[in-house]
Amino acid sequence: MADPLIRMIYRSDATQPVDRKLLRDIESTSKQYNQAHDITGLLVATDHQFLQVLEGPRAALNRLYSRILQDPRHENCVILTYHKVVRRRFEDWSMRTVGLGLLGKWLDQWLEERYQGAGGSIDLPDDEATAYALLGDVQTRLRLL
């Protein structure tokens, strides 16, 4: 029996300030690993948090999440959703990283208006529905660029 296709969204805290270099490093190593294991995904980051969606075969995702838990760049990892899906939604990239606040003025402003936290900046959501909406909005906007 084929391994089911799973979509997982998790959130974590960054152990160091998130900047363009860190995001490039994560994207570079993740692309290689994910391509080899049939995993696709999108990682959105603020200056101190990560929100990531991953899609792929269950066994491959479980192995990858175990690696993420051991990654010293992440702490306080929490899975927001983990379920079977019929098809991928985030199939565009083996891995794409996006730094909120680093996207360009019009996109950052649009996201801030929709997902603004108490301090005026974007707070990454900790519930499945809002997390999925934010990731989908970023994906849609990236396709327009």
VMD Tcl script that draws the C-alpha trace (Angstrom):
set ca {
  {0.00 0.00 0.00}
  {1.32 3.44 -0.93}
  {2.30 5.84 1.81}
  {-0.50 8.45 2.10}
  {0.11 12.06 1.15}
  {0.22 14.21 4.28}
  {0.06 17.96 4.87}
  {1.68 19.15 8.07}
  {1.86 22.71 9.37}
  {4.03 23.52 12.36}
  {5.22 26.62 14.15}
  {8.47 27.11 16.03}
  {10.57 29.79 17.67}
  {13.89 30.75 16.13}
  {16.92 30.40 18.38}
  {18.68 33.27 16.59}
  {17.48 36.37 14.74}
  {16.04 35.44 11.34}
  {17.64 37.29 8.45}
  {18.05 36.77 4.71}
  {21.23 34.70 5.13}
  {19.59 32.28 7.55}
  {16.59 31.89 5.24}
  {18.87 31.25 2.23}
  {20.79 28.61 4.21}
  {17.57 26.86 5.27}
  {16.16 26.99 1.73}
  {19.34 25.66 0.15}
  {19.71 22.63 2.40}
  {15.96 21.95 2.49}
  {15.58 21.95 -1.29}
  {18.12 19.16 -1.71}
  {16.64 17.01 1.04}
  {13.04 17.62 0.04}
  {13.60 16.90 -3.65}
  {15.20 13.58 -2.77}
  {12.22 12.64 -0.54}
  {9.25 13.96 -2.60}
  {8.47 16.73 -0.11}
  {7.21 20.20 -1.02}
  {6.74 23.17 1.23}
  {6.76 26.80 2.17}
  {8.40 28.35 5.22}
  {7.32 31.79 6.40}
  {9.38 33.56 9.05}
  {9.27 36.66 11.17}
  {12.43 37.90 12.86}
  {11.90 35.32 15.63}
  {9.43 32.62 14.50}
  {8.87 30.06 11.76}
  {5.62 28.78 10.26}
  {6.01 25.97 7.77}
  {3.78 23.78 5.66}
  {5.18 20.51 4.35}
  {3.51 18.03 2.01}
  {4.71 14.57 1.14}
  {4.58 10.87 1.93}
  {3.90 10.17 5.61}
  {7.14 8.31 6.35}
  {9.25 10.98 4.66}
  {7.48 13.79 6.56}
  {7.90 11.98 9.86}
  {11.65 11.59 9.24}
  {11.94 15.25 8.23}
  {10.07 16.49 11.29}
  {12.40 14.45 13.50}
  {15.31 16.27 11.84}
  {13.60 19.64 12.41}
  {13.20 18.84 16.10}
  {16.96 18.28 16.29}
  {17.80 21.43 14.29}
  {19.43 23.97 16.63}
  {17.76 26.84 14.72}
  {14.31 25.77 16.04}
  {12.82 25.41 19.50}
  {9.31 25.06 20.90}
  {8.05 23.25 17.78}
  {4.28 22.72 17.76}
  {2.37 20.84 15.07}
  {-0.78 22.79 14.16}
  {-2.15 20.24 11.70}
  {-1.17 16.85 10.34}
  {-3.60 15.07 8.04}
  {-4.03 13.15 4.80}
  {-4.74 15.11 1.65}
  {-5.80 14.06 -1.82}
  {-3.43 16.44 -3.58}
  {-0.77 19.01 -2.76}
  {-1.57 22.68 -2.50}
  {2.02 23.85 -2.03}
  {3.48 21.87 -4.92}
  {5.29 24.86 -6.46}
  {8.49 24.47 -4.48}
  {10.55 21.69 -2.95}
  {11.15 24.46 -0.43}
  {10.56 28.19 -0.51}
  {11.45 30.47 2.37}
  {9.88 33.86 2.89}
  {10.88 36.42 5.47}
  {7.97 38.59 6.50}
  {9.28 42.11 6.64}
  {11.71 41.25 3.83}
  {9.18 40.86 1.01}
  {8.86 44.40 -0.19}
  {6.73 47.22 1.08}
  {3.42 46.49 -0.68}
  {3.36 42.77 0.22}
  {4.48 43.29 3.79}
  {1.84 46.01 4.27}
  {-0.90 43.81 2.79}
  {0.00 40.91 5.10}
  {0.28 43.20 8.12}
  {-3.23 44.50 7.47}
  {-4.61 40.96 7.39}
  {-2.51 39.35 10.16}
  {-1.39 42.20 12.39}
  {-0.58 41.30 15.94}
  {-0.91 43.42 19.05}
  {2.45 45.13 18.56}
  {1.71 46.20 14.99}
  {3.82 43.51 13.34}
  {2.72 40.13 12.06}
  {2.30 37.47 14.70}
  {2.46 33.98 13.24}
  {-0.78 32.19 14.05}
  {-1.02 29.25 16.40}
  {-4.26 27.84 15.04}
  {-4.67 25.65 11.97}
  {-7.19 27.77 10.03}
  {-5.33 31.07 10.31}
  {-1.97 29.41 9.66}
  {-3.30 27.77 6.50}
  {-4.82 31.08 5.36}
  {-1.57 32.99 5.92}
  {0.49 30.37 4.07}
  {-2.03 30.36 1.22}
  {-1.99 34.16 1.00}
  {1.81 34.21 0.84}
  {1.76 31.49 -1.83}
  {-0.78 33.40 -3.92}
  {1.15 36.65 -3.67}
  {4.43 34.94 -4.58}
  {2.84 33.57 -7.73}
  {1.96 37.15 -8.73}
  {5.54 38.39 -8.41}
}
mol new
graphics top color blue
foreach p $ca { graphics top sphere $p radius 0.5 }
foreach p [lrange $ca 0 end-1] q [lrange $ca 1 end] { graphics top cylinder $p $q radius 0.2 }
display resetview
